[in-house]
């Protein structure tokens, strides 16, 4: 259900009543029953909530939501619409529970509600930069990555939450190669694309324009692209990022490698993007936005991105099942 102080419970409640979500999967809701009952009050025709003590007890009946109640946020124990340590502790417990169930194959995939790292740090979990780190730890994954999914684009970033100056410094042959290889592997593993087509964005305007606007493309990107193409990876570029995203929208690429945060995030904001973990044993998605404390618990939050996250997790799980049954 995400961070109880934010919009997570509300958008999860709305999502679980979406016809698209209902058609895509059999949802098991994990969180606190008192919080979720309050969130379902924002739904016009709320479903019945059935409390279960374990995943195996879920019945997945029409009009009923099975809720695995962790009972970790009693009324009055937390503040809405703000950073709160109690919420941080509770959502870490929820994340760990969902990862444990996925590791034991009691559920097929996870779609997690938005969380807030300040609340998590306030609760004492300062070793994590976000919820992705917890899922990776629960899977024992050391090399994991976040994929941004919006429209027809799947975007992999050479750097993310760093300054622009540091982002430029991270455009090295080593880092560019690692991300291209991660993109190729995850497109095969998660989306089951036999030979993924990957487009690489340039760092500078016009991809450097032959060195006129910078030499990063010439020195750090082109040698990697040429080397990986010789290995059989279908990777092209560097291309001007504005042209590259247009080409991806037309279906010319299965994945895009972007050089820094805004180059990848801004084009996908128009869709309301979803994030996916690559490099872990479990499938996990989440909405590509935050907890929106300023509108939390006011009935204003839209659930469309969370719905996309749930449907995508179900689609990826179905692809994995198909491969397992065929093999």
N, C-alpha and C positions, 0 to 999 in steps of 0.2 A: 504493500500500500504506500510505500515511500515515507517521506517525512510528514508526520501527523500535523505539524505546525503549518505546513504549506498546502499547496493545491493537490498534492498526491492523492489523498483519500477521495476527494471529490471527483477528480478526473478518472480514477480507477472505477469508482461507482458508476459513473456515466458510461464508461467504456464497456463494462460488463453487461450493460443493457443494450449495447449496439447490435443490430442484426448481423453486421459483418463479423463482429467478434464471436457471437454465438454460433455462426455458421462455420467459423474457422477452427474452433477448438472447444475443449471441455475445460473451462477455467476452474482452478482451485485458488481461492483468495487466501493470502497469508497476511496476518496482521492482528490488530486488536479489535475485538468485537464491538466494544463501546464506541470506538472511533469510527468504525465503518458503518455502524447503524446510524450515527449522526450524519455521515456523508451520504448515505442512501436517501436521507430526507430531502436532498436536493434533486432527486430523480422524480420525474412526473409519475411514473408507474413503477415504484420500486419492487424488486423481486423479494421473495422470502429468503431469509438468511438462515442457513442451517449450520450449526456449529459441529465441527468434527475434531477428533483428537489426533487423527493421523490421516495421511493422504489416502491410505487404502480404504478408509471409511467413506470417502466421497462417493456420492451417487450420481451426480451430474444430471439431475432431473430438470426438465424444462420449467422455467419460472422460479427456480431455486438456485441460490448461490451457496456453494459449499465453502465455509470459512474455517481455516485452521487458525484457531484463536490462541495467540501467544499470551494474551492477558497481561501485557506489559506496559499499558498506559491507562491506568484507571482515571476516571473523570476527576479533574482538579489537579492532576499531577503534572500538567504541562501547560505551556502558553501557546496560543495560536498566533500566527502571523508574525513570528519573530524567531530568532535563533534560540534554541532551547536544548539544554543538555539531556533532558529526559527523552526528548524526541530523537536526539542523536543516538542515545543508547538503544532505544527501541528499534530504530530502523537498522542498526547494525545487527541486532539479534534476528530481525526479519530476513535480512540479506543472508546471513549465515544459515538460517533454517532453509531458505529456498535453495541455496547452493548444496546443502547436505542432501536434500531430497533429490536434486538433479544428479548428484554424484552417485546416489544409490538407485538411480533409474526409476524412482517412484513418480517422477514427473518428467516430461519430455523436454521442456524448455522453460525459461524464466523471462518474464517481462516485468522489470522493476520500475516502481514509481519514482519520481524525482526526489532527490535528497539534497542536503546542504552540508558541505564539508565543515562549515563553521560550527554547526550543531554537533557534528561528529567529533570534531576536535574538542569542543566544550565538554563532551562526555568522556574525554580522555583517550580517544582513538587517534592520536596525532601521527601515528605511523602511516596512515593512509591519506592519499591525496584526493580520493573519491571512492565511490562504491565499486568501481571497476577493480581497484586494487584488492578489495576483499574477496571478490569472486575469483580473481586469479590466485590468491593465496589459498582459498579453499580447494582449488583444483591442482595446486602445486605447480602452477605455470610460472615460468621465469621470463619467457619471451611472449608477451601478449600485446595486443594492439586494439585500438578503437577504430572502427569503420563508421563513417558518416553516410547514411543512406537517405536520399531524398529524390523524388521523381525517378528518373532512370539512372541516376548517378550513384556510384559507390566510391567514396573519397577516402584516400589514405594520406595522412599528413606527415611530412618529414619532421616538423616540429609543431607543437600546439600551444600550450600555455606558458610561453616565454616572451620576453620583450622582442620587438622587431629586430633590434641589434643582434640579440643572441640567435634569433631565428636565421638571420643571414649567415652567421658563423656556423650554424649547424648544417648548412648545405655543403656537405662534403661527399666525396665518392663513397666512403664507407656507409654513411647514413642513407644516401639515396639508394644505394644497392640493397641495403637491408629492407627498406620500405617497399621497393619494387618486388623483391622476393616474397615479402609478407603478403603483398597484394595478390600475386600470382597464386600462392599457396592457399590463401583463405578463399579466393574465388573458386578454386577447385574444391576445397573441403566443405565450405558452407553452402555455396550456391551450385555446386556440382557442374561447373562450367569446364568442359574438357580442355579447351585451349583459350584461356582468357585473353582478351584484347585490352591492353593497358596503355593509357595515354599519360604522358608526363608533362606537367606544366613547367614553364620557365619561371625563374625567380624574378627576372627583370622585365620591364615593359617590352613587348614584342619579342620575348624570349632572348633579350640581349641584342637583337638585331645584328648578329655577326660580330659581337664585341663592342659595338658602338655604345651600348648602354650598360656595359659590365661584362666581365669575363667568366662569371660563375657557370654559365651554361657550357661554355667551351671547355673549361678546366675541370668542372666537377660533375656535370650531368651527362654530356654527350659521350664521354668515354665509357661510362657505366651502361648507358642504353645500348651502345654498340656491342659491348662485351656480352651483355645478357641476351641480346638478339642472336649473337653467334652461338649461344647455348641452347637456343630454341624457344626462349620466352618471347611472346608476341608483345613487345613493348615499343612504343614510338614516342618521339619527342626529342628535345623539349619543344613545346608549342606555346604560343601566347595563350594565357589562361582564358581570356574571353572567348577565343575561338574554340578552345578545347572543351569548355562546358557546353557550348552550342552543339559541338559534334557529339558529345555524350548524350545530350537530349535527343539527338536524331538516331541514337542507337548504334553509333560507330564504335563505342568503347564499352567494355564491361566494368572497368575500374579506372579511376583517375588518381594519380599521385600529385598532390599539391605540396608546395614548399613551406607554407606557414599557415597559421590559424585562419586569418581573415580570408585568405585566398580560397580556402576550402569551405568555410562556414557561411560566408555571405551569399554565395550562389544558391546554397541549399536552404537558406532561411525562407525562401519564397514557398517552399513545399512544406515546411515544418518537418525537419529531418529527425530521423531515428538513429541511435547509435547501437552498434553491435560489437561484442567482444570477438576478436579473432585470436587464435592461439591458445584457447582453453578447451578443456574436454566437454564443457557444457555450453549450450546455446543460451545466450542471454542478450536481451535488447532493453532499451529504455528510451523514453522521450528525450529529444535533444534540446530540452529547455530546463530551467530551474524550478525552484519551489514557489516563486512568485508570491512572497509573503504579503505584498501590498494588496492582493486581491483574494487571499486565502479565506475560506469559509464565508464567502459572500455570495455564492451561487453564480459567479461570473466566469469561472474558468472553463475554457473549451477543452474537450477531450479528444479532438481529432488526432493529435500526434500520439497520444497514449494508445488510441485504438490502432493506429498504424504499427506501433511497437508490438502490440499483442499479436496482431495478424501476421506480422513478419516473423516473429518467433515461432508461430505455429507453422508457417510455410517452410521455414528452415528445418524444423523438426520433422515435418512430413518428408522433405527431401532426404534427410538422414535415414528415416525409417525405410524409404523405398530402396535405398542403396543397401541397407542391412538385410532386407528381405530378399533382394536379388542376389546377394553375395553368399 
